[in-house]
Amino acid sequence: MNSLISSPQRLGALLAEARKASASTQAEIAERADLRQATVSKVENGDQGVRLETVLSLLEANELELVVRKKSNLSRA
């Protein structure tokens, strides 16, 4: 799965999608990430006040990784 994340809402949707694809509950992901279930819910709902450490923990719990790359400058002709 490769996805462009352009907003907290998109990140939350991606995390929810990955969680559901693995048939995991928010509570199970929260336990794996050492977070509260309410925190998982907030992130999945696009909360903008989430710490990077929390996002990284959720990515790990969902067996995802963060890749940073330079934006491609595709010209629109």
Sequence and secondary structure as in RCSB ss.txt:
>XXXX:A:sequence
MNSLISSPQRLGALLAEARKASASTQAEIAERADLRQATVSKVENGDQGVRLETVLSLLEANELELVVRKKSNLS
RA
>XXXX:A:secstr
      SHHHHHHHHHHHHHHTT  HHHHHHHHT  HHHHHHHHTT S   HHHHHHHHHHTT            
  
